[in-house]
Amino acid sequence: MARKFVNLIFILVVLPILEEYFLKMDTGSKHSEELRQQKDVQDALKELDSNYRERKNQTHLIASTSERFYLTVYISIFVGLIIVHFAFHLDQLRIEEKYLPIMPHIITGGISVSLILIIGSLIKILYINEIRDKGTRFNLTRVLRFFIGTILFLIILSIFYANWYTAVVSLGLLSIILGFALQTPILSFIGWIYIVIRRPFKIGDRIRVGDNEGDVIDIDYLDTTMWEIKGNLSTDHPSGRIIRFPNSSILNTSIFNYSWALFPFIFDEIIFYVPYDSELDELATIIKEIASGEIGTNIGSEIRDYKIILRQAHVDDNNIDEGPEISFKPGDNMWLQAILTYPVHPKDERKIKTLITEKILQRLNYKGNIYFPSGNGR
């Protein structure tokens, strides 16, 4: 009889609790896996984890039929010209004497052209086609074609120009002069290439570059445009202005990105001053309760899911709090600092801080054993 009663209790009470527990664990793992499959998360992991990048490169090779065809043609031409080159130097080719002086230039130029085209095709297939963002692929393809076209132009010029060495030297001197004259635009263009390849930020991210902070609204070849946040204001409110800064500035300036795909939260803090004889346990409970209600009940589970992804990026997640935390620190005067630290989405920082501050002040002002500085004690 006792055994049946125990089995009944297990079926009615313990089993539903275990099912709910494992269901939550399964849901959390599924959610973290869904996050891992997002494009921004995979791109961020690819930038950080070389092993992840190698695994992705080994799984598939993206090349269209036309790209494979042209690559095959370039390789065939390259091999054929190598054979012609050796045959020519071994006097195995019957060529009229008037064409003999120019033939070495034509053969060498053809080999160089085909080699450059092979390298360009491999860069396109092995690297650019791996990038998921269509805009980035398009921009990098244009840059690649520009550089290939420039090199091919110099090679063809060396074939048909009588004194090709003088021509190359003249072009080199001209390039140096233009480089000094257009130094800032050239560096900005290089900065744009850095942004496209390394992706320190993208459109929609909230960033700070130097003294400028705002939301990125446009990334051009020479400059980046931001919708300014704060500016001459004391709060994180849009100033109504836009900021344009040259892309060259990111090459020697630290970039702070508040919208990292692997952890799209920041930690903010609010400091209150309370007397040393306050009921600190009660104070901490009240502040954490109010803060938890304002930042949302789901933020803890979201942070847990992102912490799983952060481990793959070799980030120590042991000190990442999943909700509000309160700490106490001696102040510079007679008051004790109660420091509230909480996670929040970057673009909700100002709103959440205002709501938490208002509700904490309203709640604690009614407490007789917890009060704030007043009069000359402020």
N, C-alpha and C positions, 0 to 999 in steps of 0.2 A: 504493500500500500504506500509506504514511504517512498519507494523507488518511483512509482507511478506519479506521485505528487511532485517529486523533483524533476522528472521528465517533463511534466506539464508546465512547471515554472520555467524550465529552460526553453520550451517551445514558445510560450506566450510572452516571456520577458527578455531573456538573454538573446535568443535568436534574432528578434527584430532589431535589437541594439547593434549586434554584430553586422547584420545586413546593412543597416544605415551607415555604420562606420566604414565598411569596405566600399559601399557605394560612393561615399564622399571621397575616399582615396582614389577610386577609379575615375570619378568625375574630375578631380584635380589633375590627375595624370593626363586625362584626355584633353583638358583645357591647356595644360602646358605644352602638349604635343601640337595642338592647334596653333598656339602662339609660335612654336618653333617653325611651323610651316609657312608663316607669314613672310612675305617678300623682304620687308625691311629687317626682320630678325635674321633671316638667312644671310642677307648681305652683310649685316654687322658681324655675324659669326664668321663669315668668310674672310673679312678683313683682319680679324683677330687671331683666328686659329689656322695655322698653316696646314695642319693635318686635315682639318675640315675642308680646306681648299683643295688639297690633293685628292681627298676622297670624292669630292664633287667632280673634279676633272677626270677621274678615272671612270666615273659612272657612265658618261655619255660624251660623245663628240658631235657638236652641232655644226654641220656643214651642208649647205644646200647642194643640189645636183649641179647647178652651174658653177659653184665654187670648186667642187671636186673636179669638174671637167677642165676648168681653166688651170687649176693647179697641175693636173696631169699634162696639159699642153705645155705649160711653162717648164716643167721638169724634162719633158721630151725634147724641147728646143735646147735647153741647157746641156743635156747629155749629147745631143747631136752636134752642137757647136764645139763642145770639148773634143769630140772625135775629129771634127773639121780642123780644129786648131793644131792637133798633133799631126794630122795628115798633111797640113800645109807646111809645117816645119820639117817634115820628113820628105818633102818634095814629092808627095803622092798625088797632088792635084795639078791638073793641067789648066793654067790660068794665063791669059794674055799678059805680056810683059808690062803693058801700060797700066794694068790694074794691080800689079804686085806691090807698089809702095803703100796703097791705101788698104789692102786686104787685111794686114794685121790689126789696123784700127777698127775695121768693120767687125772682124771676128771677136776681138777683145771687147768692143762695145756691146755686141750682141750677147756675149756671155755675161757681162755686167748687168745688162738690162734684164735678162731672164732670171739672174740670181736675185736681183732686187724685187722682181715680181713674185718670185717664189717666197721670199722672206715676208713680203707684204701679205700674201695669201695666207701664210701660216699664222701671222699675227692676227689676221681677221678671224680665222677659224678657231685657233686655240685660245685666244683671249677675248676679243671683242664680242664674238658670238656667245660667250659664256655669260655676258652681262644681261640681266633680265630687263632692265629699264630701256625702253625703246628710244627715248630721247638721248640717253647716254650713248647707246650703240650708234645712233645716227651721228652724233657729234664726234665721237672718236673715229668713226669711219671717214668723216670729212677731213679730220686732222691727218689721218694716215694717208689718205689720197693726196693731200697737199704736199706732205713730205716726200712721198714716192714720186709725184709729178716733178717736184723740184730736182730731185736726184737724177731722174731720167732725162730732164732737160739738160743738165750739166754733162751727162754721159753722151747724149746725142750731139751736143755742141762740140765735145772733144773729138768726135768722129769726123765731122764735116769741116771743122775750123782748121785752117792750115797750121797755125801755131797755137795748138790747143793749150799748151802749158801757160803761155802768156795770157790767154783768155781766162783760164781758171784763176790765175793770180790776180788779174784785174777784177774779176767777180769777187774774190776774197777780200780785196781791199775795199771794194764798194760795200760789201756786207759789213765790214768793220765800221766804216763811216756811218752807215745807216743804223748799226747797232748802238753806237753812242748817241746818235740823234734821236732814236726811238726807243731808248732804254726802258722807260716806264711802260709804254704800251706793250713792248715785248715781254717784260716781266709779268704784266697783268695777264697776258695771253698764257704764259707758262703757269701762272696761278690758276687760271681757269682749267687748264689741263689737269693740274693737281686736284682741284675740286671734283672734276669729273671722275678721275681715277680713284682717288683715296676717299672721296665722299665724307669730308669732315662735317658737312651739313648739307641739307637739301631744302627745297622750297617747302615752307610750312614749319620748319624748325625754329625754335626760339634760341637764339645764340647771343653771345657777347664777344666782340672782337675789339680789343683795346678798351676804350671808354664807351664804345657804342653797343647798345643792347636793343634787341627787337626781334620781330618775326621775319624770316626771309621770304620775300615775295617775288624775287626775280634773280636769276644768275645768268649774266651775259658774258660775252667773250672777254670784255675788259673790266667790268665792274659788277658788283653785287648790290642789290637794293633791299633795304630792310624797312619795315613799318616800325618806327621807333617806340620803344617802351620806356617809360620813366623819363628819360631825357632831363629836362629842367624841373621835373616834378619830384616829390619826395616819396611817392607811392608807385607801385608797379601798374601804372595806368598808361594807355597809349597817349603819346604827346600830340598826336595829330600830324606829325611830320614824318617824312621819309628820309632815309640815310643812304647815300650812295658812296661806297668806298671802293678803291681800286683793288682788283684781285691780287695785285702784287703785295698788299699789306699782310695777307695771311701767310706769306712765306717766312716772315720774321716776327710774327705776333701769335701769342697763345689764343686758341679758340675755345670758348666754353660753350658746350652744347647741352641745353637743358631737355632735349627731346631725343635722347638715345633710345634706339629701338629695343635694346635689350633690357632697359629699365627706364620707362617713361615717367618717372617720378623724381621729385626733389624733396629734400627735407628742409622744412622751415622751422623757425622757433619764435616763441613769444616769451618775454621775460616779465614777470610780475614781482613786485617788492612786497614782502610780508614780514611781520615781526618775528623775532626768534621764538617767542612763546606760543606761536600758532600750533594748532593741531595738524601736524604735517601729513599724517596718514589720511585724515579726512580731506585735507586740501588736495592731496594728490589724487584721491579717488574722484572728487568732484571735477577737477580739471580734466582728467583722462576721460571721464564719462561724457562731458560736454564735447570735447574734441573728437571723440569717436563718433558721436552722433552727427557732427558736421562734415567730417571727411568721408563718411559713408561706411556702411557695414561690410561692403564687398571688397574694400581696398586691401584688407588683410589677406584674403584668399588670392587676390591678384598678385600681390607682392610675393606670396609663397610660390606661385606659378613662375614668376619671373626669376626668382632665386634659383630655381632648378635650371633655367637657361643660363644664368650667370655662372654657375659652376662649370658649364662647358666652355665659357670664355675665360676660365681661370681667375675668376673674381672671388675673393673671400667674402662669403655672404653671412658669416657668423655674427657680425656686428650690424647687420641690416635689420632694423626693427620693423615689425609688421603692423604696427599701430602707434598711437601716441605714447610717449614716455615722458616722465617728469623727473627732474633732478634738482637738487638744491645746492646753492653755492653762496658762500659769504659775500655780502656786498661791500662796497667801498664806504658805506655809512652804517647806520645802526640797523639797517634792514637786511633781511635774508632774500636772496634771489631764488625765485621759483621759476625754473626754465622748462618750458613745454616744447618738446621736439616732436614733430609729426610729419608723415609723408603726405604729399599733395601733388596733383598734376600742375605743371609749371604755369599754365595759363589760368588756373583757378587760385593761384597763390594769394592775390590781394583780396578776393571775395571771401575765401575761407578764413583768412586771418582776421578780417573784420567781424565775421559772424562769431568766431570763437571768442574773440576779445569782448564783444558786447555781452554774450551770454555768460561768460565767466564773471564779468564785473557785476552783472545783474544778480547772479546767484550768490556770490560771495559777499556782496554788500548787505545782504540780509542775515549773514552769519554773525553772531555775537562774539564768537571765539576766533574769527578770522577777519581781519580788517586791513585796509590799505593805508599808506601814508597820507596824511592830510595836513593842511596848514603849512607851517615851516618845516615839517618833516618830510615833505614831498621830495 
